[in-house]
Amino acid sequence: MKVVKALFVPGSSAFYFDDQKAIKAGAPHDGALYGGKPETPGFRAVRIAGEALSILLLLEDGSWALGDCAAVQYSGAGGRDPLFLAADYLPLLERRIRPLLEGAEVGRFRDMASRFEALEFDGRRLHTAVRYGLSQALLHARALATHRIMTEVICEEYGLPVVAERVPIFGQSGDDRYINADKMIMKRVDVLPHALINNVKTKLGQEGELLKEYIGWLVNRIRTARTDESYVPTLHIDVYGTIGIICALKPGRVADYLASLEPISAEFPLYIEGPVDAGEKPRQIELLAAIRRELKAKGSKVKIVADEWCNTYEDVVDFTDARCCDQVQIKTPDLGGIQNTIEAVLYCRNHGMEAYQGGTCNETEISARTCVHAAVAARAERLLAKPGMGFDEGFMIVRNEMERVIAVLRARAGKGV
């Protein structure tokens, strides 16, 4: 089976690109907008509309393989690739990538993906968003060419057992952390609510008091709104380094504060993502490791999740080997090709690290569905409901795709379909 034609189509992602540096510095929130001046290169405003770029591959049998180039909400922050705007990368795809795709044989996914992952033009690798979209299209092409679903392709090529079981889903609330938490509780989401604690003054509190109040509200809400006591979700809150700000990056103080959250979270396991942002990878690893040691010494069960400065497959390996956290977020667009996400999850599993296969609200339904196949095949500990910040839509996309995948895998096993 060969690729007959390649199309590149600009489109929209499900959220926005936000200048994290400006937001942390206090950019005022005004409705759906942010005021103030941008501080990260490439941003013309603190918040701009998200963009995506679809890759469509026409195969010889007339089927179309799909993949979407997309980048994280906080592009250009924490060592990530710069802002991804479709118009900036469309000429490269048309001129340089199209000739490599058209006429190419649809071979093993890993071989095809590795080829594009290693490509350089003018001494530069392709933007992570481009590699992400290309790999999705190539994985889908291989699935179509071999009459399988993408999960099966991954399991076969990585020598993995086919496990027809669900992966826990993690809901993302955005700024509507109260209303969307209610939605998550009603739908019995496994892990919730993310909460988007990205500002000290308005969301964390100068003494951390606002986050404590929110966790207290969340625990009470779950207890009163759930239909039975068997629903005990995990609490996972992303604080974007703000705890480090109020604690002056002092590991002992950060650990003291994190430990103080444990009695409030009560019977619900608590994960805190990105407690500090040290501004560089080595220092980030060092600080997280120190905080984790302090928590263990206190006997605290609060777990910390690495986010900032843990962007690539190599970063995931380094954070895992350093044992500086309890879980790493594998931010799918930041790793480039989807094969890197698969390999990162497998590395974590093989080295005693919890793997949270995340990503961003700023993706598309195509990339989100592909990520479900990767998570089910590689067996991530949790999978982000995406895209968007409305919760319902992203949860529906991810959950329904997962249910379809599991149904197919079970049908194959039971009936030889």
C-alpha positions as CSV (number, residue, x, y, z in Angstrom):
1,M,0.0,0.0,0.0
2,K,1.4,3.4,-1.0
3,V,0.5,7.0,-0.2
4,V,-1.0,8.5,-3.3
5,K,-1.5,12.1,-2.2
6,A,-0.8,14.3,0.8
7,L,-2.9,17.3,1.9
8,F,-2.2,19.9,4.5
9,V,-5.2,21.8,5.9
10,P,-5.0,24.6,8.4
11,G,-7.7,24.5,11.1
12,S,-8.6,25.3,14.7
13,S,-7.6,23.6,17.9
14,A,-10.0,23.3,20.8
15,F,-8.6,26.1,23.0
16,Y,-6.0,28.9,23.0
17,F,-2.3,29.6,23.1
18,D,-1.6,31.4,26.4
19,D,1.5,33.3,27.4
20,Q,2.3,31.6,30.7
21,K,5.0,34.0,31.6
22,A,2.7,37.0,31.3
23,I,-0.1,35.2,33.2
24,K,2.3,34.2,36.1
25,A,3.4,37.9,36.2
26,G,-0.2,38.9,36.8
27,A,-1.8,39.6,33.4
28,P,-5.4,40.5,34.2
29,H,-8.2,38.0,33.3
30,D,-11.1,39.7,31.5
31,G,-13.8,37.3,30.5
32,A,-12.3,35.0,28.0
33,L,-9.4,37.4,27.4
34,Y,-6.2,38.4,29.1
35,G,-5.1,42.0,29.3
36,G,-1.5,43.3,29.6
37,K,1.4,42.8,27.2
38,P,2.8,39.4,26.1
39,E,6.2,38.4,27.4
40,T,6.9,35.2,25.4
41,P,8.3,35.5,21.8
42,G,5.8,35.0,19.0
43,F,2.7,36.1,21.0
44,R,0.9,39.1,19.7
45,A,-1.4,39.1,22.8
46,V,-1.3,37.2,26.1
47,R,-4.1,34.9,24.7
48,I,-4.5,34.1,21.0
49,A,-6.8,31.6,19.2
50,G,-5.4,28.1,19.0
51,E,-4.5,26.6,15.6
52,A,-4.0,23.2,14.2
53,L,-2.8,21.8,10.9
54,S,-4.4,18.6,9.5
55,I,-2.4,16.1,7.5
56,L,-4.4,13.9,5.2
57,L,-2.8,10.9,3.4
58,L,-4.8,9.3,0.5
59,L,-3.9,5.6,0.2
60,E,-4.1,3.4,-2.9
61,D,-7.3,1.8,-1.7
62,G,-9.0,5.2,-1.5
63,S,-8.9,5.5,2.3
64,W,-7.7,8.6,4.1
65,A,-5.3,8.5,7.0
66,L,-5.5,11.5,9.4
67,G,-3.3,13.3,11.8
68,D,-3.4,16.7,13.4
69,C,-0.4,19.0,14.1
70,A,-1.1,20.7,17.4
71,A,0.9,22.4,20.2
72,V,0.3,22.9,23.9
73,Q,-1.6,25.8,25.4
74,Y,1.6,27.2,27.1
75,S,3.8,27.0,24.0
76,G,7.2,28.6,24.4
77,A,7.3,28.1,28.2
78,G,9.4,25.7,30.3
79,G,11.8,24.8,27.5
80,R,9.1,23.9,24.9
81,D,9.1,24.6,21.2
82,P,7.9,28.1,20.1
83,L,4.4,29.1,19.2
84,F,2.8,27.0,16.5
85,L,0.9,29.0,13.9
86,A,-0.2,27.0,10.8
87,A,0.8,29.7,8.3
88,D,4.4,29.6,9.5
89,Y,4.7,25.9,8.8
90,L,2.4,25.2,5.8
91,P,5.1,26.2,3.3
92,L,7.6,23.7,4.8
93,L,5.1,20.9,4.6
94,E,4.1,21.7,1.1
95,R,7.6,22.1,-0.2
96,R,9.7,19.7,1.8
97,I,7.4,17.1,3.4
98,R,4.9,16.4,0.6
99,P,7.6,14.8,-1.8
100,L,8.7,12.5,1.0
101,L,5.1,11.3,1.6
102,E,3.6,10.9,-1.9
103,G,4.6,7.6,-3.4
104,A,6.0,6.3,-0.2
105,E,5.2,2.7,0.9
106,V,3.2,2.3,4.0
107,G,5.6,0.2,6.0
108,R,6.0,-0.4,9.7
109,F,4.8,2.5,11.7
110,R,8.0,2.7,13.9
111,D,10.2,2.9,10.8
112,M,8.2,5.6,9.1
113,A,7.8,7.7,12.3
114,S,11.5,7.4,13.1
115,R,12.4,8.7,9.6
116,F,10.4,11.9,10.0
117,E,11.4,12.3,13.7
118,A,15.1,12.6,12.6
119,L,14.5,14.9,9.7
120,E,16.4,18.2,9.7
121,F,16.1,21.2,7.4
122,D,18.6,24.0,7.6
123,G,20.0,22.4,10.7
124,R,16.7,22.3,12.5
125,R,14.4,19.5,13.4
126,L,10.7,19.8,12.6
127,H,8.6,21.6,15.2
128,T,7.2,19.1,17.7
129,A,3.7,19.9,16.5
130,V,4.6,18.8,13.0
131,R,6.2,15.6,14.1
132,Y,3.1,14.9,16.3
133,G,0.7,15.3,13.4
134,L,2.8,13.3,10.9
135,S,3.2,10.4,13.3
136,Q,-0.6,10.3,13.9
137,A,-1.2,10.1,10.1
138,L,1.4,7.5,9.6
139,L,0.0,5.3,12.5
140,H,-3.5,5.6,11.0
141,A,-2.2,4.8,7.6
142,R,-0.5,1.6,8.9
143,A,-3.7,0.6,10.6
144,L,-5.8,1.2,7.5
145,A,-3.3,-0.7,5.3
146,T,-3.3,-3.7,7.6
147,H,-7.0,-3.6,8.4
148,R,-6.4,-3.2,12.1
149,I,-7.1,-0.5,14.7
150,M,-4.1,1.7,15.9
151,T,-3.9,0.0,19.3
152,E,-3.3,-3.3,17.5
153,V,-0.5,-1.8,15.4
154,I,1.2,-0.4,18.5
155,C,1.0,-3.7,20.4
156,E,2.3,-5.7,17.5
157,E,5.2,-3.4,16.7
158,Y,6.3,-3.0,20.3
159,G,5.7,-6.6,21.3
160,L,3.0,-5.7,23.9
161,P,0.2,-7.9,25.1
162,V,-3.2,-6.8,23.9
163,V,-5.1,-5.7,27.1
164,A,-8.7,-4.9,26.5
165,E,-9.1,-2.8,29.7
166,R,-9.8,0.9,30.3
167,V,-7.2,3.4,31.3
168,P,-8.4,5.8,34.1
169,I,-9.4,9.2,32.7
170,F,-8.4,12.5,34.2
171,G,-10.8,15.4,33.8
172,Q,-9.6,19.0,33.2
173,S,-11.8,21.8,34.6
174,G,-10.1,25.0,33.3
175,D,-11.1,28.1,35.2
176,D,-14.6,26.8,35.8
177,R,-13.2,24.6,38.6
178,Y,-16.5,24.5,40.5
179,I,-19.1,23.9,37.7
180,N,-16.9,21.5,35.9
181,A,-16.0,19.6,39.1
182,D,-19.8,19.0,39.4
183,K,-19.9,17.6,35.9
184,M,-17.0,15.3,36.6
185,I,-18.6,14.0,39.8
186,M,-21.8,13.3,38.0
187,K,-19.9,11.3,35.3
188,R,-17.8,9.5,37.9
189,V,-14.5,10.6,36.4
190,D,-11.6,8.6,37.7
191,V,-9.3,11.5,38.4
192,L,-10.2,15.2,38.8
193,P,-10.2,18.2,38.5
194,H,-6.8,19.7,37.4
195,A,-8.2,23.1,38.5
196,L,-5.7,25.4,36.7
197,I,-4.1,27.0,39.7
198,N,-1.8,29.3,37.7
199,N,-1.9,32.6,39.6
200,V,-0.9,33.2,43.2
201,K,-3.2,36.2,44.0
202,T,-6.5,34.9,42.5
203,K,-6.2,31.1,42.7
204,L,-3.5,29.9,45.2
205,G,-3.5,32.7,47.8
206,Q,-0.4,34.4,49.3
207,E,-0.4,31.8,52.0
208,G,-1.9,29.0,49.9
209,E,-5.3,29.6,51.6
210,L,-7.3,29.7,48.4
211,L,-6.2,26.3,47.3
212,K,-6.9,24.9,50.7
213,E,-10.4,26.3,50.6
214,Y,-10.9,24.8,47.1
215,I,-9.8,21.3,48.1
216,G,-12.1,21.5,51.2
217,W,-15.0,22.4,48.9
218,L,-14.1,19.7,46.4
219,V,-14.0,17.0,49.1
220,N,-17.3,18.0,50.5
221,R,-18.9,18.3,47.0
222,I,-17.8,14.8,46.1
223,R,-19.2,13.4,49.4
224,T,-22.5,15.1,49.0
225,A,-23.0,14.8,45.3
226,R,-21.9,11.2,44.6
227,T,-24.6,8.6,44.4
228,D,-22.7,6.0,46.5
229,E,-19.6,5.8,48.6
230,S,-17.8,3.5,46.2
231,Y,-16.9,6.5,44.1
232,V,-13.6,7.7,45.5
233,P,-11.8,9.6,42.8
234,T,-8.2,10.7,42.9
235,L,-7.6,14.4,43.2
236,H,-5.0,15.8,40.8
237,I,-4.3,19.5,40.9
238,D,-1.9,21.4,38.7
239,V,-0.4,24.5,40.4
240,Y,2.0,25.7,37.7
241,G,4.9,26.3,40.1
242,T,2.9,28.8,42.2
243,I,3.6,27.0,45.5
244,G,7.3,27.5,44.8
245,I,6.6,31.2,44.4
246,I,5.0,31.6,47.8
247,C,7.6,29.3,49.4
248,A,10.6,31.0,47.8
249,L,11.6,27.7,46.2
250,K,12.5,26.3,49.6
251,P,12.0,22.5,49.6
252,G,11.2,22.3,53.3
253,R,8.5,25.0,53.1
254,V,7.0,23.5,49.9
255,A,6.8,20.1,51.6
256,D,5.3,21.6,54.7
257,Y,2.6,23.2,52.6
258,L,1.9,20.1,50.5
259,A,1.7,17.9,53.7
260,S,-0.8,20.4,55.1
261,L,-3.2,19.6,52.2
262,E,-3.3,15.9,53.1
263,P,-5.8,16.1,56.0
264,I,-8.0,18.3,53.8
265,S,-8.1,15.8,51.0
266,A,-9.0,13.1,53.5
267,E,-9.8,9.8,51.9
268,F,-9.1,11.0,48.4
269,P,-5.6,10.4,47.1
270,L,-3.9,13.7,46.3
271,Y,-1.5,14.5,43.5
272,I,0.0,18.0,43.1
273,E,1.4,18.7,39.6
274,G,4.2,21.2,39.1
275,P,4.6,22.5,42.7
276,V,7.7,24.5,41.7
277,D,9.2,25.9,38.5
278,A,13.0,26.3,39.0
279,G,13.6,27.9,35.6
280,E,15.8,25.1,34.2
281,K,15.8,21.3,34.0
282,P,18.7,20.4,36.3
283,R,17.5,22.7,39.1
284,Q,13.9,21.4,38.6
285,I,15.0,17.8,39.1
286,E,17.0,18.8,42.2
287,L,14.2,20.7,43.8
288,L,11.5,18.1,43.1
289,A,13.8,15.4,44.5
290,A,14.4,17.5,47.7
291,I,10.6,18.1,48.1
292,R,9.9,14.4,47.7
293,R,12.5,13.5,50.3
294,E,10.9,15.9,52.7
295,L,7.5,14.5,52.1
296,K,8.6,11.0,52.7
297,A,10.4,12.0,55.9
298,K,7.1,13.5,57.1
299,G,5.3,10.3,56.2
300,S,3.0,12.3,53.8
301,K,1.2,10.4,51.1
302,V,0.8,13.5,48.9
303,K,2.4,12.7,45.5
304,I,4.1,15.1,43.2
305,V,3.9,15.2,39.4
306,A,6.6,16.5,37.1
307,D,5.4,18.9,34.4
308,E,7.6,22.0,33.6
309,W,11.0,21.1,32.1
310,C,9.9,17.5,31.5
311,N,9.0,17.8,27.8
312,T,10.8,15.3,25.7
313,Y,11.3,11.5,25.8
314,E,14.9,12.2,27.1
315,D,13.4,14.4,29.8
316,V,11.0,11.8,30.9
317,V,13.9,9.3,31.2
318,D,16.0,11.8,33.2
319,F,13.2,12.7,35.7
320,T,12.3,9.0,36.1
321,D,15.9,7.9,36.7
322,A,16.4,10.7,39.2
323,R,13.3,9.5,41.2
324,C,12.5,13.1,41.8
325,C,8.7,12.7,41.6
326,D,5.9,10.1,41.9
327,Q,4.5,10.6,38.4
328,V,5.5,12.3,35.2
329,Q,3.2,14.0,32.8
330,I,3.9,12.9,29.3
331,K,2.7,15.9,27.3
332,T,2.0,14.3,24.0
333,P,2.5,17.3,21.6
334,D,5.7,18.2,23.4
335,L,7.3,14.9,22.7
336,G,6.9,15.2,18.9
337,G,6.0,11.9,17.3
338,I,3.4,9.8,19.1
339,Q,5.9,7.0,19.1
340,N,7.9,9.0,21.7
341,T,4.8,9.1,23.9
342,I,4.4,5.3,23.6
343,E,8.1,4.7,24.5
344,A,8.0,7.2,27.4
345,V,5.0,5.4,28.9
346,L,6.8,2.1,28.5
347,Y,10.0,3.5,30.1
348,C,8.0,4.7,33.1
349,R,6.3,1.4,33.5
350,N,9.6,-0.5,33.3
351,H,11.2,1.7,35.9
352,G,8.6,2.1,38.6
353,M,7.3,5.5,37.6
354,E,3.7,6.4,37.2
355,A,2.9,7.6,33.7
356,Y,0.3,10.2,33.2
357,Q,-0.3,10.5,29.5
358,G,-1.4,14.1,29.3
359,G,-1.2,16.7,26.5
360,T,-3.2,19.8,26.3
361,C,-6.7,21.3,26.0
362,N,-5.4,22.9,22.8
363,E,-5.4,19.7,20.7
364,T,-8.1,18.3,18.3
365,E,-10.4,15.4,18.3
366,I,-8.1,13.6,15.9
367,S,-5.0,13.8,18.1
368,A,-7.1,13.0,21.2
369,R,-8.4,9.8,19.6
370,T,-5.0,8.7,18.5
371,C,-3.7,9.3,22.1
372,V,-6.4,6.9,23.4
373,H,-4.9,4.1,21.2
374,A,-1.4,4.8,22.5
375,A,-2.6,4.8,26.2
376,V,-4.6,1.6,25.9
377,A,-1.7,-0.2,24.2
378,A,1.1,1.1,26.4
379,R,-1.1,1.0,29.6
380,A,-0.6,4.5,31.0
381,E,-1.7,5.1,34.6
382,R,-4.0,7.9,33.6
383,L,-5.1,9.6,30.4
384,L,-6.2,13.3,30.0
385,A,-9.7,14.0,28.8
386,K,-9.0,16.4,25.9
387,P,-9.4,18.6,24.0
388,G,-11.0,21.8,25.2
389,M,-11.7,23.2,28.6
390,G,-15.5,22.6,28.7
391,F,-14.8,19.0,30.1
392,D,-17.9,17.3,28.6
393,E,-16.7,17.4,25.0
394,G,-13.1,16.2,25.7
395,F,-14.3,13.5,28.1
396,M,-16.9,12.3,25.5
397,I,-14.2,12.1,22.8
398,V,-11.7,10.2,24.9
399,R,-14.1,7.9,26.7
400,N,-16.1,6.9,23.6
401,E,-13.0,6.2,21.6
402,M,-11.7,4.1,24.5
403,E,-14.9,2.1,24.7
404,R,-14.8,1.5,21.0
405,V,-11.2,0.3,21.2
406,I,-12.0,-2.1,24.0
407,A,-15.0,-3.4,22.2
408,V,-13.0,-4.2,19.1
409,L,-10.2,-5.8,21.1
410,R,-12.6,-8.0,23.0
411,A,-14.4,-9.0,19.8
412,R,-11.1,-9.9,18.2
413,A,-10.2,-12.1,21.1
414,G,-13.5,-13.7,21.5
415,K,-14.6,-14.3,17.9
416,G,-11.4,-14.0,15.9
417,V,-12.8,-11.0,14.0
